């Protein structure tokens, strides 16, 4: 299984971005999908997750109401829509996939088995 994430950019505060995640080598509907981010000097943060069983979504409090995670199983794609970006959102974002662990587990900080190389989001004030 290979995970490729993309879509990061440098934007001003208040703007939007949409990150994309392509999962190849298997059927996406077998995998829970999460997005994590890491800023320099900070711990990895589980930002959002979407279940592969019931489509339920989970968000970190820091992004709730601004970020939206979605998935298109038919295209093996997942997305993270980032709205109303803030300078504190500056980080490297990576897509994660796991066929056994669930979103609640991801939120507790457990690593998913597959992840992308990361895409940089920089937000200036």
C-alpha contacts under 8 A as a table, 3 or more apart, distances in Angstrom:
res1	aa1	res2	aa2	distance
1	X	23	X	6.89
1	X	24	X	5.68
1	X	25	X	4.53
1	X	26	X	6.14
1	X	114	X	7.25
2	X	22	X	7.98
2	X	23	X	5.72
2	X	24	X	5.25
2	X	25	X	6.31
2	X	114	X	7.23
2	X	115	X	7.71
2	X	116	X	7.49
3	X	21	X	6.76
3	X	22	X	5.72
3	X	23	X	4.65
3	X	24	X	6.55
3	X	95	X	7.15
3	X	96	X	7.48
3	X	97	X	7.75
3	X	114	X	6.74
3	X	115	X	5.61
3	X	116	X	4.65
3	X	117	X	7.84
4	X	21	X	5.61
4	X	22	X	5.19
4	X	23	X	6.60
4	X	95	X	7.60
4	X	115	X	7.80
4	X	116	X	4.89
4	X	117	X	6.70
5	X	19	X	7.11
5	X	20	X	5.52
5	X	21	X	4.35
5	X	22	X	6.40
5	X	94	X	6.45
5	X	95	X	6.03
5	X	116	X	5.54
5	X	117	X	6.79
5	X	118	X	6.13
5	X	119	X	6.38
6	X	19	X	5.72
6	X	20	X	5.26
6	X	21	X	6.56
6	X	118	X	7.38
6	X	119	X	5.51
7	X	17	X	7.28
7	X	18	X	6.13
7	X	19	X	4.46
7	X	20	X	5.97
7	X	119	X	6.72
8	X	17	X	7.23
8	X	18	X	7.71
8	X	19	X	6.31
8	X	93	X	7.92
8	X	119	X	5.08
8	X	120	X	4.92
8	X	121	X	4.81
8	X	122	X	7.89
9	X	17	X	7.65
9	X	120	X	6.32
9	X	121	X	5.15
9	X	122	X	6.30
10	X	121	X	5.96
10	X	122	X	4.54
10	X	123	X	5.87
10	X	124	X	7.57
11	X	15	X	6.44
11	X	16	X	7.85
11	X	121	X	7.88
11	X	122	X	6.28
11	X	123	X	5.07
11	X	124	X	6.34
12	X	15	X	5.87
12	X	85	X	7.66
12	X	123	X	5.31
12	X	124	X	4.77
12	X	125	X	5.94
13	X	84	X	6.93
13	X	85	X	5.31
13	X	86	X	5.02
13	X	87	X	6.37
13	X	123	X	5.72
13	X	124	X	5.64
13	X	125	X	5.12
14	X	83	X	7.12
14	X	84	X	4.10
14	X	85	X	4.84
14	X	86	X	6.38
15	X	83	X	6.32
15	X	84	X	5.41
15	X	85	X	5.59
16	X	81	X	7.44
16	X	82	X	5.35
16	X	83	X	4.39
16	X	84	X	6.02
16	X	85	X	6.19
17	X	81	X	6.08
17	X	82	X	5.10
17	X	83	X	6.68
18	X	79	X	6.78
18	X	80	X	5.67
18	X	81	X	4.42
18	X	82	X	5.91
19	X	79	X	5.50
19	X	80	X	5.01
19	X	81	X	6.34
19	X	82	X	7.77
20	X	77	X	7.03
20	X	78	X	5.95
20	X	79	X	4.59
20	X	80	X	6.59
21	X	77	X	5.52
21	X	78	X	4.94
21	X	79	X	5.95
21	X	95	X	6.14
21	X	116	X	7.98
22	X	76	X	5.92
22	X	77	X	4.75
22	X	78	X	6.60
23	X	26	X	7.32
23	X	28	X	6.54
23	X	76	X	5.54
23	X	77	X	6.38
24	X	27	X	7.52
24	X	28	X	7.89
24	X	76	X	6.84
26	X	30	X	7.92
27	X	30	X	5.90
27	X	31	X	7.78
27	X	73	X	7.49
27	X	76	X	6.79
28	X	31	X	5.53
28	X	73	X	5.32
28	X	74	X	7.83
28	X	76	X	5.09
28	X	77	X	7.53
29	X	32	X	7.73
29	X	52	X	5.55
29	X	53	X	7.91
29	X	73	X	5.54
29	X	76	X	8.00
30	X	52	X	6.32
30	X	99	X	5.58
31	X	51	X	7.67
31	X	52	X	5.60
31	X	97	X	5.75
31	X	98	X	5.06
31	X	99	X	4.31
31	X	100	X	7.52
32	X	49	X	7.30
32	X	50	X	6.01
32	X	51	X	4.83
32	X	52	X	4.84
32	X	53	X	8.00
32	X	97	X	5.66
32	X	98	X	5.40
32	X	99	X	6.20
32	X	100	X	7.93
32	X	101	X	7.35
32	X	102	X	6.28
32	X	103	X	6.71
33	X	49	X	5.61
33	X	50	X	5.43
33	X	51	X	6.70
33	X	52	X	7.48
33	X	78	X	7.41
33	X	95	X	7.12
33	X	96	X	5.63
33	X	97	X	4.70
33	X	98	X	6.81
33	X	103	X	7.82
34	X	46	X	7.39
34	X	47	X	7.51
34	X	48	X	5.57
34	X	49	X	4.02
34	X	50	X	6.36
34	X	95	X	5.85
34	X	96	X	4.90
34	X	97	X	6.35
34	X	103	X	7.34
34	X	106	X	7.35
34	X	112	X	7.98
35	X	46	X	6.29
35	X	47	X	5.58
35	X	48	X	5.27
35	X	49	X	6.26
35	X	80	X	7.60
35	X	93	X	6.74
35	X	94	X	5.63
35	X	95	X	4.61
35	X	96	X	5.87
36	X	44	X	6.68
36	X	45	X	5.44
36	X	46	X	4.37
36	X	47	X	5.09
36	X	48	X	7.04
36	X	93	X	5.69
36	X	94	X	5.44
36	X	95	X	6.58
36	X	96	X	7.38
37	X	44	X	5.75
37	X	45	X	5.32
37	X	46	X	6.64
37	X	47	X	6.68
37	X	91	X	5.83
37	X	92	X	5.37
37	X	93	X	4.27
37	X	94	X	6.21
38	X	42	X	6.34
38	X	43	X	6.17
38	X	44	X	4.66
38	X	45	X	6.23
38	X	91	X	5.19
38	X	92	X	5.36
38	X	93	X	6.69
39	X	42	X	5.34
39	X	43	X	7.36
39	X	44	X	7.61
39	X	90	X	6.53
39	X	91	X	4.23
39	X	92	X	6.32
40	X	91	X	7.31
45	X	109	X	7.76
46	X	49	X	7.91
46	X	60	X	6.76
46	X	106	X	6.83
46	X	107	X	5.73
46	X	109	X	6.77
47	X	59	X	5.73
47	X	60	X	5.05
47	X	63	X	7.03
47	X	107	X	8.00
48	X	57	X	7.22
48	X	58	X	5.41
48	X	59	X	4.40
48	X	60	X	6.29
48	X	68	X	7.86
48	X	69	X	6.51
48	X	107	X	7.99
49	X	57	X	5.61
49	X	58	X	5.12
49	X	59	X	6.65
49	X	69	X	6.81
49	X	103	X	5.65
49	X	106	X	7.56
49	X	107	X	7.87
50	X	55	X	5.83
50	X	56	X	5.67
50	X	57	X	4.43
50	X	58	X	6.45
50	X	69	X	6.67
50	X	70	X	6.94
50	X	71	X	7.72
50	X	103	X	6.60
51	X	54	X	5.95
51	X	55	X	4.78
51	X	56	X	5.31
51	X	57	X	6.44
51	X	102	X	6.88
51	X	103	X	6.12
52	X	55	X	5.75
57	X	69	X	7.14
57	X	103	X	7.99
58	X	103	X	7.09
58	X	104	X	7.89
58	X	107	X	7.93
59	X	63	X	6.59
59	X	64	X	5.60
59	X	67	X	7.95
60	X	63	X	5.65
60	X	64	X	6.10
60	X	107	X	7.89
61	X	64	X	5.17
63	X	66	X	5.45
63	X	67	X	5.64
64	X	67	X	6.21
65	X	68	X	7.76
66	X	82	X	6.24
66	X	83	X	5.05
66	X	84	X	6.20
66	X	85	X	7.77
67	X	80	X	6.71
67	X	81	X	5.40
67	X	82	X	4.60
67	X	83	X	5.93
68	X	80	X	5.60
68	X	81	X	4.98
68	X	82	X	6.75
69	X	78	X	7.45
69	X	79	X	5.66
69	X	80	X	4.51
69	X	81	X	6.35
70	X	78	X	5.68
70	X	79	X	5.24
70	X	80	X	6.54
71	X	76	X	7.88
71	X	77	X	5.87
71	X	78	X	4.08
71	X	79	X	6.11
72	X	75	X	5.56
72	X	76	X	6.09
72	X	77	X	5.17
72	X	78	X	5.99
73	X	76	X	4.85
73	X	77	X	6.32
73	X	78	X	7.86
74	X	77	X	7.79
82	X	85	X	6.52
85	X	89	X	6.44
85	X	123	X	6.75
86	X	89	X	5.39
86	X	90	X	7.57
86	X	123	X	6.08
86	X	124	X	7.59
86	X	125	X	7.44
87	X	90	X	5.61
87	X	122	X	7.32
87	X	123	X	4.67
87	X	124	X	5.53
87	X	125	X	6.14
88	X	123	X	7.60
89	X	121	X	7.45
89	X	122	X	7.42
89	X	123	X	6.71
90	X	120	X	7.77
90	X	121	X	5.36
90	X	122	X	4.54
90	X	123	X	5.43
91	X	120	X	6.07
91	X	121	X	5.53
91	X	122	X	6.59
92	X	118	X	5.78
92	X	119	X	5.43
92	X	120	X	4.39
92	X	121	X	6.06
93	X	118	X	5.25
93	X	119	X	5.27
93	X	120	X	6.19
93	X	121	X	7.06
94	X	115	X	6.60
94	X	116	X	5.57
94	X	117	X	6.53
94	X	118	X	4.24
94	X	119	X	6.32
95	X	115	X	5.53
95	X	116	X	5.46
95	X	118	X	7.19
96	X	112	X	5.79
96	X	113	X	7.34
96	X	114	X	5.59
96	X	115	X	4.27
96	X	116	X	6.65
97	X	112	X	5.67
97	X	113	X	6.29
97	X	114	X	5.12
97	X	115	X	6.25
98	X	101	X	5.79
98	X	102	X	7.66
98	X	112	X	5.08
98	X	113	X	5.31
98	X	114	X	6.38
101	X	105	X	6.29
101	X	106	X	7.23
101	X	112	X	6.89
102	X	105	X	5.28
102	X	106	X	6.36
103	X	106	X	4.85
103	X	107	X	6.14
104	X	107	X	5.06
104	X	108	X	6.45
105	X	108	X	5.12
105	X	109	X	6.77
105	X	110	X	5.90
106	X	109	X	5.26
106	X	110	X	5.03
106	X	111	X	6.51
106	X	112	X	6.91
107	X	110	X	7.28
112	X	115	X	7.22
